[in-house]
Amino acid sequence: MSNNAKNLPEVKLGQYKGLAVTRHVRPLSEKTIDQEMVHQTRMRSVYHNSTAPAKRGSRVLLDFVGFMDGEEIPDSRMEKVMVVLGDGKLMPAAEDAIYGHTAGETFRFDFTYPEQFRVEELSGKTAQFEIKLHSVAEKTTPELNEEFARAQGYADLAAMREAVRAKKRKIHEDAADRAAGQELLAKAGANLTVDLQECGLHRRGACEMRMLEPWKSTARTATPPLPPCGQATVTLPSGTCAPCWPPAPLPRPRTSP
C-alpha cells in the first residue's frame, strides 16, 4: 500500500440498502398528444417561392448595401442573405422596409444611426440602404390527416397517435427513473461519514502554500512547520510536502522566455 493511500481519510458507508423513494411519472394528457401531433406536421414544413408581397413569416433572399452622401459605406455590403422576416435577425427598419415588396424589386430606405453608435463617424447621421429582393418564399405546413400519417410510415392516423403516445410516455418514465436515482444517491450520501484527521488538514494546507511558492515575490514568507501525526512520510520531489491528501499535481512555475 502506498503512503498516499495510507493517508486517505476513512470513509464509512452508512445505510444504503432498503432506502425507499417514490417514483413520480409525469401524467400524459390527451392535450399533450394533440400538441405533439401538430408539432410533427410543423417539423415537415417546407418553403415555396411566391409572387405575393413579403410579410411576417416570409423567407426572403436579399442583397443589402448602405450609402452615405452618395458613397457606399465600407463593409456595409451583404449578398445572398436569407432570413425569415420577424425572427429578429434584421434591424426593425429593414424588416419594415421589406414588407409589401415582391421578388425582383430593388428599393431603398433611410436609417438614422444612434448618437452613440460604435462607429463614431456614423453617429447621429442618416444613411440610405438599398435592398435587392431576390426571392420571397412562404411556408407550407402539411395537414394532419390520414395521408400525412401514411407518409410517415404509419398504417393510419390512429396508429401514429399511439406511437406518439408511447414515445412521450417513455420520455416521462425515463425522467422519473433519473429523478428517483438521484434521490437514492442523495439519501445514501447523507449516511456517509468521513474521518478527517486534523494533522492531515494541516498538511494539506501546508502543501497548498508550498505550491504557491513559485509565484511569490522574492520576499517569501516561511511555511508553517508540519505538525507531527505519527504517520509514515515519504521523500517527494523538491517543493512538495509529505504526505498530502488528496494528492494533487504540482503546477509548473512560469518562466521567462
C-alpha positions in Angstrom: 0.0 0.0 0.0 1.4 3.4 -1.0 1.9 6.2 1.6 -0.7 8.3 -0.1 -3.2 5.5 0.3 -2.4 5.2 3.9 -3.2 8.9 4.4 -6.6 8.8 2.7 -9.4 9.6 5.1 -11.5 6.8 6.4 -14.9 6.7 4.7 -17.7 4.8 6.3 -20.7 3.9 4.2 -23.9 4.0 6.2 -27.2 2.5 5.3 -27.8 2.3 1.6 -29.8 -0.9 1.2 -33.5 -0.8 1.5 -33.8 3.0 1.0 -37.2 4.0 -0.2 -38.0 6.6 -2.8 -41.2 7.4 -4.7 -41.0 7.3 -8.5 -43.1 10.1 -9.9 -44.1 9.7 -13.5 -45.5 12.8 -15.1 -49.0 12.3 -16.3 -49.6 12.2 -20.1 -52.7 14.1 -21.2 -54.6 14.0 -24.5 -53.8 17.7 -24.9 -50.1 16.9 -24.9 -50.6 14.2 -27.5 -52.6 16.7 -29.6 -49.8 19.2 -29.4 -47.1 16.7 -30.4 -49.2 15.6 -33.4 -49.4 19.2 -34.6 -45.6 19.6 -33.9 -44.9 16.6 -36.2 -46.6 18.5 -39.1 -44.6 21.7 -38.4 -41.4 19.8 -38.4 -42.1 18.8 -42.0 -43.0 22.3 -43.2 -41.4 23.4 -46.5 -40.9 26.8 -48.2 -42.2 27.5 -51.7 -41.3 30.6 -53.8 -44.1 33.0 -54.0 -45.0 36.1 -56.1 -47.0 37.5 -53.2 -45.8 40.5 -51.2 -43.4 39.8 -48.3 -45.0 39.6 -44.9 -44.1 38.5 -41.4 -43.0 34.8 -41.6 -41.9 35.1 -45.2 -38.4 33.7 -46.0 -36.5 36.2 -48.2 -33.2 36.1 -50.1 -31.7 39.6 -50.5 -28.7 41.8 -51.1 -28.0 44.7 -48.8 -25.8 47.8 -49.0 -25.6 51.2 -47.3 -24.8 54.7 -48.8 -23.8 57.9 -47.1 -23.8 61.2 -49.1 -23.9 59.1 -52.3 -20.9 56.9 -51.3 -21.1 53.3 -50.4 -20.5 52.7 -46.6 -17.4 50.5 -46.2 -18.2 46.9 -45.1 -22.0 47.5 -45.4 -22.5 45.2 -48.4 -24.0 41.8 -47.8 -25.1 39.5 -50.6 -27.4 36.4 -50.8 -28.6 36.9 -47.2 -31.5 34.5 -46.3 -33.7 35.4 -43.3 -37.2 34.8 -42.1 -39.0 38.1 -41.5 -40.0 38.5 -37.9 -37.2 36.4 -36.4 -35.2 39.4 -35.3 -32.1 38.8 -37.4 -32.7 42.1 -39.4 -32.9 45.5 -37.8 -36.5 46.6 -37.5 -36.2 49.4 -40.0 -35.0 46.9 -42.7 -37.8 44.5 -42.0 -40.4 47.3 -42.1 -39.0 48.4 -45.5 -39.2 44.8 -47.0 -42.9 44.3 -46.0 -45.1 44.7 -49.1 -42.4 44.2 -51.7 -42.2 41.3 -54.1 -39.4 39.2 -55.5 -37.2 41.0 -58.1 -37.8 44.5 -56.7 -34.9 46.9 -55.6 -35.7 49.7 -53.2 -34.2 52.0 -50.6 -35.0 53.2 -47.1 -33.5 55.7 -44.7 -31.9 54.8 -41.4 -30.6 57.2 -38.8 -27.7 55.9 -36.7 -27.9 56.3 -32.9 -26.0 59.3 -31.4 -23.6 56.9 -29.6 -23.0 54.5 -32.4 -19.9 52.3 -32.2 -18.6 53.9 -35.4 -18.1 57.5 -34.4 -18.2 58.9 -38.0 -21.7 57.4 -38.4 -23.2 58.5 -35.1 -26.4 60.5 -35.5 -26.2 60.5 -39.3 -28.8 59.3 -41.8 -27.9 56.7 -44.4 -29.7 55.2 -47.3 -29.8 51.4 -47.6 -30.6 49.6 -50.8 -32.2 46.2 -50.8 -32.5 43.9 -53.8 -35.1 41.2 -53.1 -34.2 38.0 -55.0 -37.0 35.8 -53.7 -39.9 35.6 -51.3 -40.9 32.2 -50.1 -43.9 31.1 -47.9 -44.0 28.2 -45.5 -46.4 25.4 -46.2 -47.3 23.0 -43.4 -48.9 19.7 -44.3 -52.3 18.9 -43.0 -52.7 16.4 -40.1 -54.7 13.7 -41.8 -54.6 10.0 -42.9 -52.4 10.8 -45.9 -49.8 12.6 -43.7 -49.7 9.6 -41.3 -49.1 7.1 -44.1 -46.4 9.3 -45.5 -44.6 9.0 -42.1 -44.8 5.2 -42.3 -47.9 4.5 -40.2 -50.9 2.5 -41.1 -53.2 5.3 -40.3 -53.6 8.4 -38.1 -54.7 6.4 -35.1 -51.5 4.3 -35.3 -49.4 7.4 -35.5 -51.1 8.8 -32.4 -50.4 5.6 -30.4 -46.8 5.7 -31.5 -46.5 9.3 -30.3 -48.1 8.4 -27.0 -45.7 5.6 -26.4 -42.7 7.8 -27.2 -43.9 10.6 -24.9 -44.6 8.0 -22.1 -41.1 6.6 -22.5 -39.7 10.1 -22.1 -41.7 10.7 -18.9 -40.7 7.3 -17.4 -37.0 7.8 -18.2 -37.2 11.2 -16.5 -38.8 9.6 -13.4 -36.1 7.0 -13.3 -33.4 9.6 -13.3 -35.0 11.7 -10.6 -35.5 8.6 -8.4 -31.9 7.6 -8.9 -30.6 11.0 -7.9 -32.8 10.9 -4.8 -31.4 7.5 -3.8 -27.8 8.7 -4.3 -28.6 11.8 -2.2 -30.0 9.6 0.6 -27.1 7.2 0.5 -24.7 10.1 0.5 -26.3 11.7 3.5 -25.4 8.5 5.5 -21.7 8.7 4.7 -19.2 9.6 7.4 -15.7 10.7 6.7 -13.0 10.8 9.4 -10.6 13.6 8.6 -7.5 13.7 10.8 -6.6 17.2 12.0 -2.9 16.7 11.1 -3.9 15.7 7.6 -5.8 19.0 7.2 -2.8 20.9 8.4 -0.5 19.1 6.0 -2.9 19.8 3.1 -2.9 23.5 3.9 0.9 23.4 4.0 1.1 21.7 0.6 -1.2 24.4 -0.9 1.2 27.1 0.5 4.2 25.3 -1.0 2.6 25.1 -4.4 2.2 28.8 -4.4 5.9 29.4 -3.8 6.9 29.7 -7.5 4.5 32.7 -7.9 5.5 34.6 -4.8 7.8 37.5 -4.8 11.4 37.2 -3.7 10.3 38.2 -0.2 8.8 34.9 0.7 7.2 34.1 4.0 8.2 30.9 5.8 5.8 28.0 5.5 4.4 26.9 8.9 6.0 23.7 10.2 4.1 20.5 9.6 2.6 19.1 12.8 3.6 15.5 13.7 0.8 13.0 13.4 2.7 9.7 13.8 2.2 8.6 10.2 4.8 7.5 7.8 6.3 10.1 5.5 8.0 9.7 2.1 10.5 11.7 0.2 8.8 13.7 -2.6 10.2 15.9 -5.3 11.6 19.3 -4.2 9.0 21.8 -3.4 6.3 19.5 -2.0 5.5 18.1 1.4 4.6 14.7 2.6 2.1 13.2 3.0 -0.7 15.2 1.2 -4.3 14.3 0.8 -5.8 14.4 -1.6 -2.8 14.1 -3.9 -2.7 17.0 -6.4 -0.5 17.6 -9.4 2.3 20.1 -9.0 1.8 23.2 -11.1 4.7 24.2 -13.3 6.0 27.7 -12.5 6.1 30.2 -15.3 9.5 31.1 -16.6 10.6 34.0 -18.8 11.2 33.1 -22.4 
